């Protein structure tokens, strides 16, 4: 991997971790700048040295805050770009499907897709918020003990793969 790829991955992971925490993170260890009274307790340091130490610690804190703000801005920019690329890909795929299937076929495909999509975010894999089945048990592929198999998309005979343009 090249450096740009590694940096991109690092920024995305850092941003994802920050977003996942959903709370204010404590300041980094170097962010605390001791008050003059605290520095006065440093053994053997003169008042001038204490003032210089405080000045250096303030500079370090400011540099770290600037770095953090810069990385956050880069992450936000990458996130916006990724979101717009996903939307572009989605729009392109929808246009291709609509062209292939026509308006009625596309509507039937969309209904079929929505009916076979997984549970909404925050829901368990079987319907309930805690993962337990709601209203009659589990559904999906797997046989009678797991419920009926999902029907094929419109225009595809059961047991056959949908056409993909690569027919021999």
VOGU-3710 file (C-alpha; in Angstrom, 3 decimals, decimal comma):
1> xxxxxxxxxx> 0,000/0,000/0,000  1,189/3,492/-0,667  1,322/6,256/1,923  -1,838/7,994/0,707  -3,839/4,797/1,069  -2,487/4,181/4,554  -3,202/7,787/5,544  -6,736/7,547/4,144  -7,407/4,323/6,036  -5,964/5,800/9,224
11> xxxxxxxxxx> -8,087/8,925/8,923  -11,242/6,935/8,203  -10,658/4,558/11,109  -9,872/7,439/13,440  -13,025/9,241/12,378  -15,133/6,118/12,695  -13,812/5,485/16,183  -14,519/9,079/17,147  -18,041/8,917/15,746  -18,693/5,583/17,454
21> xxxxxxxxxx> -17,808/6,942/20,855  -20,534/9,618/20,492  -19,240/11,477/23,498  -16,599/14,057/24,253  -13,236/12,377/24,548  -10,967/13,392/27,413  -8,090/15,635/26,372  -4,878/13,902/25,306  -2,199/13,544/27,992  -0,203/16,532/26,714
31> xxxxxxxxxx> -3,236/18,848/26,645  -3,073/19,747/30,332  -0,907/22,769/30,940  -0,059/23,076/34,613  -0,814/26,348/36,318  2,065/28,493/37,577  1,346/27,233/41,107  1,763/23,615/39,987  5,029/24,412/38,204  6,301/26,138/41,348
41> xxxxxxxxxx> 6,435/22,698/42,964  9,000/21,406/40,431  12,146/20,838/42,490  15,189/22,893/41,506  13,467/24,957/38,777  13,862/28,715/38,894  10,924/31,055/38,231  12,304/31,816/34,746  12,597/28,081/33,960  9,072/27,502/35,213
51> xxxxxxxxxx> 7,781/30,268/32,929  9,662/28,770/29,942  8,343/25,278/30,729  4,797/26,649/30,802  5,393/28,477/27,503  6,655/25,255/25,866  3,692/23,257/27,192  1,265/25,883/25,859  2,940/25,737/22,441  2,701/21,937/22,434
61> xxxxxxxxxx> -0,994/22,046/23,376  -1,745/24,595/20,659  0,154/22,542/18,054  -1,747/19,386/19,046  -5,081/21,215/18,827  -4,162/22,574/15,396  -3,177/19,083/14,227  -6,431/17,638/15,539  -8,497/20,343/13,811  -6,633/19,743/10,542
71> xxxxxxxxxx> -7,135/15,964/10,701  -10,811/16,442/11,537  -11,273/18,766/8,544  -9,586/16,210/6,274  -11,811/13,454/7,646  -14,952/15,525/7,134  -13,894/16,259/3,551  -13,237/12,571/2,854  -16,542/11,599/4,435  -18,452/14,060/2,234
81> xxxxxxxxxx> -16,605/12,791/-0,850  -17,339/9,165/0,041  -21,008/9,925/0,598  -21,307/11,702/-2,761  -19,524/8,817/-4,520  -21,936/6,299/-2,955  -24,859/8,428/-4,124  -23,381/8,680/-7,647  -22,931/4,889/-7,797  -26,477/4,340/-6,527
91> xxxxxxxxxx> -27,901/6,775/-9,100  -25,915/5,136/-11,897  -27,053/1,637/-10,926  -30,682/2,787/-10,649  -30,539/4,384/-14,098  -29,064/1,205/-15,590  -31,704/-0,971/-13,916  -34,528/1,323/-15,046  -33,180/1,254/-18,624  -32,890/-2,551/-18,564
101> xxxxxxxxxx> -36,222/-3,311/-16,871  -38,427/-0,393/-17,945  -40,549/1,626/-15,525  -42,916/-1,191/-14,522  -40,137/-3,756/-14,221  -38,027/-1,347/-12,190  -40,963/-0,690/-9,846  -41,447/-4,456/-9,378  -37,708/-4,888/-8,789  -37,703/-2,054/-6,235
111> xxxxxxxxxx> -40,649/-3,589/-4,381  -38,964/-6,991/-4,396  -35,683/-5,477/-3,130  -37,399/-3,601/-0,311  -39,321/-6,717/0,727  -36,104/-8,743/1,007  -33,884/-6,191/2,652  -32,615/-6,963/6,148  -34,081/-5,449/9,290  -33,725/-1,696/9,794
121> xxxxxxxxxx> -30,758/-0,434/11,775  -31,212/-1,044/15,474  -33,330/-4,134/14,951  -32,212/-7,667/15,639  -31,607/-10,146/12,814  -35,052/-11,709/13,243  -37,254/-8,649/13,604  -37,323/-7,666/17,263  -35,078/-5,043/18,834  -33,471/-7,737/20,987
131> xxxxxxxxxx> -33,088/-10,224/18,118  -36,037/-12,443/19,097  -38,561/-13,262/16,389  -41,678/-11,122/16,154  -45,043/-12,303/14,837  -44,551/-15,930/14,040  -40,896/-16,826/14,050  -37,990/-16,771/11,678  -38,222/-16,321/7,925  -35,789/-16,757/5,121
141> xxxxxxxxxx> -33,804/-19,402/3,312  -32,990/-22,617/5,035  -35,826/-25,077/4,890  -39,079/-25,732/6,734  -37,680/-25,276/10,228  -36,367/-21,858/9,225  -39,282/-20,766/7,078  -39,868/-20,542/3,333  -37,115/-19,536/0,947  -37,235/-16,066/-0,572
151> xxxxxxxxxx> -38,822/-15,886/-4,029  -36,644/-14,900/-6,982  -36,763/-11,362/-8,355  -39,430/-10,571/-10,949  -38,746/-12,065/-14,371  -36,535/-14,908/-13,078  -37,814/-18,461/-13,007  -37,379/-20,297/-9,673  -34,077/-22,167/-9,552  -32,466/-20,003/-12,246
161> xxxxxxxx> -29,949/-17,212/-11,886  -31,010/-13,724/-12,976  -29,689/-12,642/-16,385  -26,502/-10,627/-16,145  -25,570/-10,149/-19,773  -22,804/-12,794/-19,666  -24,835/-15,538/-21,284  -22,864/-18,064/-23,322
//
